[in-house]
């Protein structure tokens, strides 16, 4: 095992409650720098990134949606106002929960947006099986240090035919070994400072496919670069808190890529012969003598 993997395992030793305490402690700093949309990769005009996310998530008025890691419900409130969908939002932070609940009530959104203080690794404790049409993570997926468990939990509460949208940080990969070593060291700093576990894209996709999800897309965020806010905004937060400050810009290597990922939970209904996965499911049922009820296991 190389040094990076040893450090990375160490950085994954936190639990969800640590994430909650981190956001409780630094609520004021996050609010001062990021406001109600705590995303590092976002547009100067926040409506542009939020409208884009509505389209990418695929939110429709009749949908029941889960915001997994909602912060103070900045995006969720925007989505509720602009789509009329029924949204449930979960945060592990007590402070964020209380702030979000107050804003939801003040803005008269309680009829279609509910916030819960909940560990998103334990969704079945609160939500029924096959409950959601869409689940989304907006730079919150990386706070999971057990992504396989999280995606299994999402599978349970996601309807067949439902989709998961993830926009997050992934470890940047380069050909030069020396540069990659610098990247790996920066990833360890991010993980330790922010109670994060920045995902390796290939390892993440292996988990996704092994669990039975269909990958609809993996792509960079398709908005004009001039619309995006300067990523140096994170420096303001670092200077304000003293967390993860960069002391030597000469040797610094930007360590992450931002990707958006859409996952699909296949719909195993053999009565729907026109379904795009029908042929392969039929093969599994008939040739391999698999019981239809076992396909969703």
Secondary structure, DSSP 8 states (H G I E B T S, - for coil): --HHHHHHHHHT---HHHHHHHHHHTHHHHHHHHTT---SS-BSSHHHHHHHHHHHHT--TT-EEEEES-TTSHHHHHHHHHH--EEEEEES-HHHHHHHHHHHHHTT-TTTEEEEE--GGGGGGTS-TT-EEEEEEES-GGG-S-HHHHHHHHHHHEEEEEEEEEEEEEE---S-HHHHHHHHHHHHHHHHHHT---B-HHHHHHHHHHHTEEEEEEE---S-GGGB--TTHHHHHHHHH-SS--S-SSS----EEEEEEEEEE----TT-TTSTTHHHHHHHHHTS---GGGTT-
